[in-house]
Amino acid sequence: MCLSRKGRGNNRKAELMLKQRIITAIVLLIGLLAALFYLPPLYWAGLMALVAAVAAWEWGGLAGLQQRGRLVFGGAMLLVCCVWSIRISPTNDVLTLFGVSQYLNLVRLYELPSWFFWGRWELYLSAAFWCLVAPFWLWRRWRLNLATWWGKSILLVLGGTLILATWSAFIHLHWRPQILLFVLGIAWVSDISAYFTGRKFGGKKLAPEISPGKTWAGVWGALAGVVIYGIALWAITSHGPSKLWSLMHEGDAGHILLVISLVFVSIALFSSFFAALGIMGDLFESLLKRQAGIKDSSNILPGHGGVLDRIDSLMAILPCYAATLHLSHMAKVYYYAVQHNIPL
């Protein structure tokens, strides 16, 4: 009898937690979409700077700072984002808005230094960390000695760089809200798919020493979910099925099969790569929380914990995507400049 009552109590608690998560997620989603599509760039940068400041305040807790130190770290992040906003302007993303030739005309017209456009070091540093360092950090379960000044300093510098890069990615991708929404969708679909498939199938734990609740079933569910999401979005936004249908009437069967295979494989690899980055970001924050001896980064979001608990996967996905996009844009600029003998 006692066991059954305890079981019912746990079920009610889980249902209440799920309800809180859903309500909070809906409120946050509505607010985010409204801000994304209706806020001017400067106001969007200010809003994201506030989010970055709260995330930095929470990161200070992971680094073992006391309340005053956490407030100072959060305030410093807010200040840095405000100063960094000087680099954010419509001219900074003229390549995205108008194309390569107008971009280079602007460089010549205003005699802007090349670093003004090329400088996105925070994105590349973050991308390098997530692709090269974080996998080994998680594999070896590295632990910084937060009782020493150097341990705290390393974690604070790392956190400041990752949060700044995430803020920077939010700002730079805001010039194309549809692209930013697509990337956010990868994280959301991955998170939702992993949550429900993990609950449904359970099975072998992914990293029990870091996050006991995560399973390999959740990982495969997340990967399947983002691949379906990517294919569905491609079909809707690029009129993919109609193009394939026209190919069926114009080309031979072998060519059609090759095109379909390349499209689907590309979408699957792209979606899976960024979903894997998101899972890594989630695990990395979980490792830091476990080492700090806390369950959530804070409790400001009912049912979700803190801001870091909501953007942990985005901290890995967004800077890597923004860095990739920026690198492709710069490659276009460099190729155009070389073809037309334009100095950079």
Residue pairs with C-beta under 8 A, 6 or more apart in sequence:
17 303
18 303
19 303
20 302
20 303
21 303
21 304
22 303
23 302
23 303
24 301
24 302
24 303
24 304
25 304
28 301
28 310
32 184
33 181
35 44
35 47
36 44
36 174
36 177
36 180
36 181
37 177
39 47
41 88
41 89
41 90
41 171
41 174
41 175
42 85
44 170
44 171
44 174
45 81
45 85
45 88
45 171
45 174
46 82
46 85
48 81
48 167
48 170
48 171
49 77
49 78
49 81
49 82
49 85
49 167
50 78
51 167
51 307
51 311
52 77
52 78
52 81
52 163
52 164
52 166
52 167
53 74
53 75
53 77
53 78
53 81
54 74
54 298
54 300
54 306
54 307
55 77
55 163
55 166
55 307
55 308
55 311
56 73
56 74
56 76
56 77
56 78
56 159
56 160
56 163
57 70
57 71
57 73
57 74
57 298
58 70
58 297
58 298
58 306
58 307
58 308
59 73
59 155
59 156
59 159
59 160
59 163
59 297
59 308
60 69
60 70
60 73
60 74
60 156
60 159
61 70
61 292
61 294
61 297
61 298
62 155
62 159
62 288
62 289
62 292
62 294
62 297
62 308
63 73
63 146
63 152
63 155
63 156
63 159
63 292
64 146
64 147
64 152
64 292
65 73
65 152
65 156
73 156
73 160
76 160
77 160
77 163
77 164
80 160
80 164
81 164
81 167
84 164
84 167
84 168
85 171
87 116
87 119
88 171
88 172
90 97
90 175
91 106
91 110
91 112
92 116
92 117
92 172
93 172
93 175
94 102
94 103
94 106
95 103
95 117
95 329
95 332
95 333
96 175
96 176
96 329
97 175
100 332
100 333
100 336
101 336
103 117
103 333
104 333
104 336
104 337
104 342
106 112
107 114
107 117
107 344
108 342
114 344
117 330
117 333
118 330
120 168
120 172
120 322
120 323
120 326
122 161
122 164
122 165
122 168
122 319
123 165
123 168
123 169
123 172
123 319
123 322
123 323
123 326
124 323
125 161
125 165
126 161
126 162
126 165
126 166
126 315
126 319
126 320
126 323
127 165
127 319
127 320
127 323
127 324
129 158
129 161
129 162
130 277
130 280
130 281
130 316
130 319
130 320
131 277
131 320
134 280
134 281
134 284
134 316
135 280
136 142
137 284
137 287
138 207
138 210
138 280
138 283
138 284
138 287
141 209
141 210
141 287
143 291
144 151
144 152
144 154
144 155
144 291
145 151
146 152
146 155
146 292
155 288
162 315
162 319
163 315
165 315
165 318
165 319
166 311
166 314
166 315
166 318
166 319
168 319
168 322
169 318
169 319
169 321
169 322
170 180
170 318
172 322
172 326
173 179
173 180
173 183
173 318
173 321
173 322
173 325
174 180
179 325
182 233
183 274
183 317
183 318
183 321
184 314
185 229
185 233
186 226
186 229
186 230
186 271
186 274
186 275
186 278
186 317
187 278
187 313
187 314
187 317
189 222
189 225
189 226
189 229
190 222
190 223
190 225
190 226
190 275
190 278
190 279
190 313
191 222
191 278
191 282
191 313
192 225
193 218
193 221
193 222
193 224
193 225
193 226
194 214
194 218
194 219
194 221
194 222
194 225
194 279
195 218
196 221
197 217
197 218
197 220
197 221
197 222
197 224
197 225
198 213
198 214
198 215
198 217
198 218
198 221
200 217
201 215
201 217
201 221
202 215
202 217
203 215
203 216
203 217
204 215
204 216
204 217
205 212
205 214
205 215
205 216
206 214
206 215
206 216
206 218
206 219
206 283
207 214
207 283
207 286
209 290
210 283
210 286
210 287
210 290
211 282
211 283
211 286
211 290
214 282
214 283
214 286
219 279
222 275
222 278
222 279
223 271
223 272
223 275
223 276
225 275
226 271
226 272
226 274
226 275
227 267
227 268
227 271
227 272
229 271
230 267
230 268
230 270
230 271
231 264
231 267
234 240
234 263
234 267
235 241
240 263
244 256
244 259
244 260
244 263
247 255
247 256
247 259
248 256
251 259
274 317
274 320
274 321
277 313
277 316
277 317
277 320
278 313
278 314
278 316
278 317
279 313
280 316
281 312
281 313
281 314
281 315
281 316
281 317
282 312
282 313
284 312
284 316
285 297
285 308
285 309
285 312
285 315
286 312
289 295
289 296
289 297
295 305
296 305
296 306
296 309
297 305
297 306
297 307
297 308
297 309
298 305
298 306
298 307
298 308
299 305
299 306
300 306
300 307
301 307
301 309
301 310
304 310
333 344
334 344
336 342
337 343
337 344
